[in-house]
Amino acid sequence: MLVTKYLHVFRQAVSSTAAEEVGVYGATPARGAPGSLKVLLEDDRTLFIEESKWLPIAAIMEAPPLPVKITVKGNTIVAIETMRKEE
């Protein structure tokens, strides 16, 4: 019963959604996942993102790390926006 309780808490933590500010260095294709990329973050994490969500960020990436606000669910970025001020 104790193991079941911890497993339930672990599942809740993995499936929760969190928003955070972080720097991104870039993205590379995710092997075995067409249309997905792996994004390297400033804090050394690697998360997945759909290629269509990454394209607007890639278009403005000049000198990494680029400050962004991301929403993460599990190990996937579900929303991303730049924090760079437009000139």
Sine and cosine of phi, psi and omega as CSV:
sin_phi,cos_phi,sin_psi,cos_psi,sin_omega,cos_omega
0.00,0.00,-0.64,0.77,0.01,-1.00
-0.90,0.44,-0.65,0.76,0.02,-1.00
-0.89,0.45,-0.66,0.75,0.02,-1.00
-0.88,0.48,-0.65,0.76,0.01,-1.00
-0.90,0.45,-0.72,0.70,0.02,-1.00
-0.91,0.41,-0.62,0.78,0.04,-1.00
-0.88,0.48,-0.65,0.76,0.02,-1.00
-0.89,0.45,-0.70,0.72,0.02,-1.00
-0.89,0.45,-0.66,0.75,0.02,-1.00
-0.88,0.48,-0.70,0.71,0.02,-1.00
-0.88,0.48,-0.63,0.77,0.03,-1.00
-0.90,0.43,-0.66,0.75,-0.01,-1.00
-0.91,0.41,-0.65,0.76,-0.02,-1.00
-0.94,0.34,-0.57,0.82,-0.07,-1.00
-1.00,-0.02,-0.03,1.00,-0.01,-1.00
-0.97,0.26,0.35,-0.94,-0.01,-1.00
-0.93,-0.36,0.70,-0.72,-0.02,-1.00
-0.71,-0.71,0.66,-0.76,0.08,-1.00
-0.97,-0.24,0.63,-0.77,-0.01,-1.00
-0.41,-0.91,0.32,-0.95,0.06,-1.00
-0.96,-0.28,0.73,-0.68,-0.08,-1.00
-0.37,-0.93,0.30,-0.95,0.10,-1.00
-1.00,-0.08,0.59,-0.81,0.05,-1.00
-0.90,-0.44,0.62,-0.79,0.02,-1.00
-0.99,-0.12,-0.50,0.87,-0.03,-1.00
0.38,-0.93,-0.10,-1.00,-0.04,-1.00
-0.63,-0.78,0.50,-0.87,0.06,-1.00
-0.75,-0.66,0.40,-0.91,0.03,-1.00
-0.86,0.51,0.64,-0.77,0.06,-1.00
-1.00,0.02,0.87,-0.49,-0.01,-1.00
-0.88,0.47,0.70,-0.71,0.06,-1.00
0.97,0.24,0.14,0.99,0.00,-1.00
-0.69,-0.72,0.99,0.15,-0.01,-1.00
-0.83,0.56,0.70,-0.71,0.01,-1.00
1.00,0.10,0.00,1.00,0.01,-1.00
-0.91,-0.42,0.50,-0.87,0.03,-1.00
-0.81,-0.59,0.38,-0.92,0.14,-0.99
-0.97,-0.23,0.79,-0.61,-0.03,-1.00
-0.96,-0.29,0.78,-0.62,0.06,-1.00
-1.00,-0.04,0.83,-0.55,-0.02,-1.00
-0.99,-0.15,0.34,-0.94,-0.02,-1.00
-0.86,0.50,-0.48,0.88,0.00,-1.00
-1.00,0.00,0.34,0.94,0.06,-1.00
0.95,0.31,0.15,0.99,0.11,-0.99
-0.99,0.14,0.41,-0.91,0.12,-0.99
-0.82,-0.57,0.84,-0.54,0.00,-1.00
-0.83,-0.55,0.33,-0.94,0.02,-1.00
-1.00,-0.07,0.47,-0.88,0.07,-1.00
-0.49,-0.87,0.51,-0.86,0.11,-0.99
-0.94,0.34,0.65,-0.76,-0.04,-1.00
-0.84,0.54,-0.62,0.79,-0.03,-1.00
-0.90,0.43,-0.50,0.87,0.04,-1.00
-0.98,0.21,-0.43,0.90,-0.03,-1.00
-0.99,0.13,-0.51,0.86,-0.12,-0.99
-0.80,0.60,-0.70,0.71,0.03,-1.00
-0.89,0.45,-0.54,0.84,0.03,-1.00
-0.95,0.32,-0.70,0.71,0.01,-1.00
-0.86,0.50,-0.56,0.83,-0.03,-1.00
-0.91,0.40,-0.46,0.89,-0.02,-1.00
-0.96,-0.29,-0.01,1.00,-0.01,-1.00
-0.93,0.36,0.86,-0.52,0.04,-1.00
-0.92,-0.40,-0.95,0.32,-0.01,-1.00
-0.85,-0.53,0.94,-0.33,-0.01,-1.00
-0.92,0.38,0.41,-0.91,0.01,1.00
-0.99,0.12,0.60,-0.80,0.05,-1.00
-1.00,-0.08,0.82,-0.57,0.02,-1.00
-0.95,0.30,0.78,-0.62,0.00,-1.00
-0.68,-0.73,0.30,-0.95,0.16,-0.99
-0.93,-0.36,0.82,-0.58,-0.03,-1.00
-0.85,-0.53,0.47,-0.88,0.17,-0.99
-0.90,-0.43,0.83,-0.56,-0.11,-0.99
-0.90,-0.44,0.71,-0.71,0.13,-0.99
-0.81,-0.59,0.91,-0.41,-0.09,-1.00
0.92,0.39,-0.87,-0.50,0.05,-1.00
-0.92,-0.39,0.43,0.90,-0.05,-1.00
-0.82,-0.57,0.71,-0.70,0.11,-0.99
-0.99,0.16,0.87,-0.49,-0.02,-1.00
-0.99,-0.17,-0.29,0.96,0.06,-1.00
-0.48,-0.88,0.59,-0.80,0.01,-1.00
-0.53,-0.85,0.66,-0.75,0.08,-1.00
-0.54,-0.84,0.53,-0.85,-0.02,-1.00
-0.97,0.24,0.50,-0.87,0.07,-1.00
-0.95,-0.32,0.05,1.00,0.03,-1.00
-0.95,0.31,0.71,-0.70,0.02,-1.00
-0.97,0.25,0.71,-0.70,0.03,-1.00
-0.95,0.31,0.65,-0.76,-0.03,-1.00
-0.99,-0.13,0.00,0.00,0.00,0.00
